[in-house]
């Protein structure tokens, strides 16, 4: 897939920034440079230079661009890339310039000139020309410097490839080649690719021995060549014998063409982004730049799914990987947890159905070697954890109030959970109930107090005068009518109060609460003078009451908050339903 970007007239060359974020295009006839943003694939700026630009190169940090300008007298325009402004111009760098090459450390530039066959050395720190060397021949057409800056390889139009030693400023070797076009050096500095711009093929030269080692056959005239970062592929702009522009991909191991893509007319400059994803080709006669998305092996960008899942709970994770074409994902070893599936798009999802650990690997493939596989991934599915049911909240007694003196009968009021029942337990003296009888009676009552929809409850009871303490517990009944600890609430706050008798008309008898019917297996205790149902020292059901009261947050040693002014009477307890 390719994209075409319009630029200025006669784009002769281009350069990709070291970070791959932008491309600078030298528009020869417009005397401008276009800036292409590689993310949006659009021209974001165009700035003027001092003369016709031929080549462009970046400093190693990408902050500065060096533009070789001039049709006759050559100069280098130094440009601040962050602002796209001209900083200075280095004059006198050559005559009839043909090529620009910069050392890997960014300290030195070399300019090849056709006029007089000279090679100029420019100090980029001081931004001055520090040497010019005539290599003979008819005129230089191309040059490239090796990464450490020790050798410049310069090609003459007569087919002589010179090895120029930058320490001695001498030519150490001349190699005859059939080409006269641009030259390129492999990333490992082992091989030169010499383009036969006059219509011949690409000739390969071993830099160690100075011998030609192979030829890449093409059907057209090759121009500039650039390499992928790993050196595995060379990309050459070619003007076909049919006058159709193409870019060819050459496998540098087999030295054969492995792919061909049609581009614009008269392709010249070529550049590859550092990640190997995009190839840019300057089409000099079309005033365009072609952008080709290159085949790219997949590389995982997200490959660590959550390691914990739960039976019955939805699970989802998306594996992602770069690559062109977009990769597909498959499980290549092990098995997924039951209930989960992996789509070709990398989505691992589903609802686990069984507890246990599953280990598997996922591979991303797109037809470009090598495929990539995750390390073993283990997902452990935990069983469903059923939370303990929430207990009912403690109810509240709002009447009588703590410390209040009430004239009987007593109306008990409060708030609670709508629909729940209320068990009221009252006792005299200092000792709370020592038997489960009163609260069991309340749980079993035929007509228990029930909390209304507005969260209130009330019940009026005739009480024998005396000092009392009362607490309340909410409860619900199971389908069979039983009450369990899980269906009860903590106890309410204790309320202590006094009950006095109402004025009784002459001849009337006072009323007293009916004694609660004993629970099965319990013996009724002897009544005291207060006419309350007493628990006395009976211990039947004591463990059950203890469990309920402790579960409700009640300590069996809690005493009433108020005492009668006279000596304590026999302890008595009643349940109020």
N, C-alpha and C positions, 0 to 999 in steps of 0.2 A: 504494500500500500504506500502511495506517495502523495505528497502535497506540493503545490507550486506556490512560491511567494514572489510577487513582483518586487524588483529592486531598481537601482539606477541603470543607466545605459552602459553596455559593455562590461559586465562584471568579470574581471580577469582572474580574480583570486578571492579566497576567503580563509578565515581562521576561526577555529572553535576555542573559546576560553578554557583555561585549565580546569575550571569547575564545571564546564559544560553548560553554563547558564546563558551564554550569548554567543552569537556568531557575528563577526565583522566581515563585510563584503566590500571589496575594492571596486568601485564603479569607475572604470577608466575614463570614459568619455564625459561623464558628469563631473569629474573631479570631486567626488563625494565618497563617503563610506556609509553604508547602511548597517544598522544594528538590528539583529534579529533576536527576539526572545525565544529561547528554545522550549519554554513551557507553553506559550501561546502560539508559537510558530507564526509570529507576525513581526513586521518591522515596527520597532518602538521609537526609533530615532534615526535621523540622517544628518551627518555633519560634513562640512566642507573641509578639504585639505588644500595645500598650497599649489598642487600641480596634479597631473594625471596619476592616479595611484595604480601601481602594478602588483605589488605584493603587500601582505600584512602579516604581522607576527605579534604574539603576546609576550609580556614578561612572565617569568615563572609564577608569580603570585596573581597574575591576571589583572593587575591594577593599571598597567600601562600597555599601550599598543604602539608598535613601530610600523609606520606605513612608508614603503618605498615609493617615492613619487618622481615624476619627470620622464619626459620622452627622450630628451637629449642629455641635459645636465641633470644629474640625479641628486636627490636629497632624501633624508629620512625625517618625516613629521612624527614628533613624539606627542602622543595623545593621552590625556587622563581619561580612562575608560569610565570612571564613576560619574564624571560630569560631561563626557563626550566633548571636551574642549582641547584645543591645541595648546600644548605647553611650550614647545620650542621646535625649531627646525635645525637639523644637522646638515649643512651644505657640503658640496664637494665630495660626495661619496662614490661617484663614478660617472662614466660617460656612456650613453646608450645602455642603461641598466637592464638587466634581465632577471636577476634573482636576488632574494634576501634570505639569509639563514642566521639564526640566533643560537648561541650556546645554551645548554641546559641550565647553567647557573644565572643566565640573564645578564652577564657582564660584558659580553662581546657580540657584535654583529659583523657579518661578512656580506659584502655586496659583489656579485659578479656583473661585469660590464662587457658588452659586446665590443664597444670601442676600445681598441688597443689591447683587448684580451686581458684586462686587468682584474685583480682581486683586491678589494679594499677592506681594511680592518678598522672597525669603529669601536671605540671605548664607550660603552653605554653608561658608565658611571660619570665620566667627565663630559660625555656627549660630544666627542671630537673624533676626527679621523686620525688614526695613529700610524697608518701604513697603507701603501698601495704597491701591489706586486704584479708585474707583467709575466704572464705564464706562456706567452708566445701563441702561435696558431693564428687562426683567422678571427677569433672572438669568442668569449665565453657565453654559453647559453644557459647554464644552470650550475648551482652549487649547493652543497649540504655539508654541515659540520657535525662531527660525531659528538656524543653526549659530553665527554670530558673536555672537548675543545682542542684536542691534540692534533686532529687532522681535518682538513677541509678537502672534500672531493669536488673538483671543478671540471665541468665538461666543456670542451671546445666544439665549435660547429664543425670542425674537421673530423670529429669522431675520436678525439684524444681525451681520455679520462685521466686527469692528473691527481695524484695523492700529494697534497701540500702539507708539510710539517709546520705547524704554527710556532714551534719553539725555535726552529732554525730558519724559518721562512724560506725553505727550499722544497722543490718538488722531489719526492723520494721515489716515485714510480709513475710511469705513464702506461696506460692500458688502452689498446685500440678496441673500440666498440662500434657497432653499426648505427647506434642511435645518436640523435643530437638534441633530444627533448629534455624535459625535466628529469631529475634523478631523486630517488628516495632511499633512505637508509632504514633497514629493519630495526625494531626496538632494541635488539641485542647487538646491534652494530656489526653483524657478521656478513650481511649481504646488501649490495646496492642493486636497486631496480632502476635500470636506465631505459627511459621511454624513447621509442623511435618515432619522434614527432613527424618525421618526413614520410611515414607510412610503414616503417618496419615494426617488428614486434618489441616486446620488453626483454631486455637482456639482463641476466643476473650475473653479478661480479662478486667473487669472494674477496672480502677486504683483507683477509690474512695473507692470501697468496697472490692477489692481483690477477686472478685468472677468471675468465668467463666460465660459468658452471652450467648454465641452462638458458633456455629461451622459452618464454610464454607466448604461444602463438595467438594472435588476435586477427580479427577481420576489420581492420581500421587502424587509424593513427592514434596511439595513446598519448595523453597529456600527463597531468599530475597524478601521483600515486600517494595514497595515505594508508596507514596500517591500523588495525585494531590494537587496542592497548596491549593485549597479550601476544601480538605479532602473528597470530594464527591466520589472519586474513589480510590480503592487500586489496584495496579498492582503487581501480584505475578509471579515469575519465577517458572515453574513447570516441573519436569521431569516426563513425562507420564508413565503410566504402560506399554505402548507400546514402551517405550524408545524414543519417539519423544518429542523434547523440545517445550514447549508452554509458552506463557504468557497469564494470564487470568486477565480480568478486573472485579472487584468486586464492586458493588454498596454498599457503606458503610451504606446507610440508610436501605436498604432491606437485606443487608448482603448475597447477592446472586450473582453468576457469571452472568455477562451480556454480556460478549464477550470473545472470545478465538482466539489467533493468533499463528500460528506455527512459531517457530524461529529455531535456530541452536541446536546442540546437547549439552546436559547438561547445560542448562542456569543457571546462578548464579546471578551475580550482575545486578541490575535494577536501572535506573535513569530517571527522567522526567524533561524536561525543565520547567522553571518557568511559561512560558505562556501556558503550557499544550499542546503544539503542537506536541512534539516529545517524544517518549519513546525509551530509549536505553537499550539493553539487552546484557550482556556479555555471549557468548557461550563458556564455558571453554574447551570443547573437540573439537571445530571447529576452534579455534583461530580466531574467528570473533566476531563482534558486529552487532546485528540486530537493525535497526532503523525503528520504526513504526510511521507513521503519525496518530496521534490520532484524533478521532472525536472531533470537536471543534465547539461550537456554534458561529454563526456569530456575529461580532462586526463591526460597521461602522467605516471606516477610512476616508471616504469622503462622506458627506451627506448634504452639503450646496450649492446648485446650485445658479447661478446668479439670483437675484430677479427681474431684469429688462430685458425685451425683446422688440422687435419692429416688428410690422406687416411687413411681407415681407422680413425680414432679418433672415438668418440662425442662429439657436440656438443649442448649444450642451453642455452637461455636463455628466460626468460619475460617478455614484454612485459606491463606492467600499467598500468592507467589508472583513475582515479576516474570516476564518472558514474552516473546513474540514468535508465533501466535500465542494468545492467552492459553495458559496450561489447563489441563484437566486433572482431576484428583481421583485416586483409587486407593483402596486398602490393599496393600501388597503383602502383608504378613499378619498373623494373628486374627482375632475376631473382635468385632465391636460388642459393647454391652447389649444384651437383649433389649430390643425396643428402639435402638438407635440406628440411623442410616447415614451414609455419606453420599452426597450428590456429586455429579461430575464438576459442579461449580465450587466444591470445597465446603459445603455446608454440612456439618455434623449435627444432627438434631433428632429429636424424638422424645419419648417418655419411657424411661427405664422400667422394665417389668420384673426384674429379678435382681436381688442383691448379689454382690460379688465383685471381684477385680477382673478387668479385661485388659490385655496388652496387645497393641497393634502398631503398625507403621503405615504412613500415608505417603504415596509417591505422586509428585507433580510431573507431568510429561506434556510436551507440545511438539514432538517430532524433531527437536533440536537437541543434540547431545551436548552434555550429559543430562539425563533426568536427575531429579533431586528427591531424596527420601528423608523423612523425619527420623530422628532417633526413636527408639521404642517409646510409645506413649501408653501409660497405664491410667485407666479411669476406674475408680472404685465406686461402686454403687452401694449406698447405705440403705438399710431397710427403713421402712416408714416408722417414724417415731410418733406414737400416739400420745399427745400431751395429756397429763392428768386433767380431769374436768375441773373447771373453775368452781370453787365453792361459792355459795351465796354470800353476799356481803352482810355484815352484822346489821341488824335492824336498830332503830332508835326509838327510845321511849320519851315522848314529849310531855306526857301527863300521866301521873302526877310528877311534879318537878322534885328534884333532890332537895330534901329538907322541908318540903311542904307539909302542912297539916290539912288533911282532907276530911270532910264530913261525909260519912258513908251514905249511900253506896258509892264505890269508887269507880270512876270512868277512866279506863286505861286507853291512852291514845299514843300513836307513834307513826313512824314511816318505815317502809321496807320495799321489797321487790314485788312489783305487781304480780298477782297470782300465787305468790308463796304463802305459806301458812305461818302463824306466829304461835310459839309456845311460851307462855309466861310462867315463871317459877318464882314464888315468893316464900320467904322464910322469916321467922322471928329469932331474936337473939343473935349470938355471935357466930353461930356455926351454919354454913350453908348445907344443903342436903347431903346426906351420907348414903343415899339410896337412889337408884335410877327410877324409882317409882313415879315421882311427880312428873318428870319430863317424858317418861314413857306414856303416862296417862294423857299428857297433852298431845303427843304424837298420834295416839290412838283415838282421840276424841271424835265423837260422831259429828259434832258441829264445831270444828276448830275455827279460830280467828283467821280470816283470810285478808291479805293485802288487796285493796281496791286498785282499779286502773290508774287512779291519781296518786298511787304510792302511799296512801294513808290506810290506817286500820284503827279500830276502836272496839272496846267491849266494856260494858258496865257490870260490876260484880258487887254484891253485898258482902262486906268484910266486917268481921268482929273487930271492934276498936282495939288498937294496939300499935306497936312500932314494927314496921316491916321493911324488908329489902327485897326488891324485885329485879329480875333481869329477863331479857327476851332472847329467843333463838328462832331464826327462820328455818323452815324445813319444807321439803317437797316429798311427796309419796311416790314410790315406784308403782308400776301398773298393778302389782298385787297388793298395794297398800302399805308395804313396808317402808321404813325410813332408815337409810344408811348414812354413815358419816359424810360421804361425799355429797349427800343431799341436804346437809345442814350448814348453818353459818356459824361463825364465831359468835360468842355471846355479846350482847349489847353492854353498854356501860351500866353498872349497878345504880339503881335509884332507891334511896332510903327516905321514908316518909312516915307520917303518923296518921292514923285513922281514928276519928272521934265519932261518937254516936250522934245521930240526928235526934232532935227533940221528938219524943214518942208520945202521941196522944194517950190520955188516960185509958187504960183498958187494952191497949195494943201491945203485941209481943214483938220483940226485935227479930229480924231475919238474919240468918247466917248462911254462909255458902254451903252447898251440899258437899258432903265428904266425897272425895274422889273414889271411885270404885277401885279396889285393889287389883293390881296386875296379877296375871296367873302365876301362882306359886308364891305369892307374897301374903303374909299375915298382917291384917290391919293392926296398926299400933294403937295404943290407948290414947284417947283424946284428952287434952288438957282443958283447963277452964276456958281457953280461948275458942274452943269449938273448931279449931283447924285440924286438918288431916295430918297427923304427926308421923314423922319417920322414926323418931326415937333412935334406938341403937340398932335397928334392923339392918342387916348387911346383905339381904337378898338383892341381887342386881347391882351391887356397889361397883363391880368392875365395869359393867356396861355403862353406868352413869359416869364413872371416872373417864372412860374413853371418850364419851360424848362431850363431857365438860372440858376435858383437857384439849380435845380436838377443837372445841369452840373457844378455847383461850381462857377457860375459867379455872382458877386454882381452888382446890377444895378447902384451903385454909382461909379463904376470904371471909371476913366477918361483916356483919351489917355495919353501916356507917353511923347509925344512931342507936342509942340504947334507951331503954325505958328508964325513967327516973328511979324506979324501984328496982329491987334485985331482979336479975334475969329470970324469966320463967323457963319452964321446960321447953327445949328447942322444938319448933313445929314448922312444918313445911306443907305447902299446898300447891297444886298446879291449877292454873286458871286457864280455861280453854275458851 
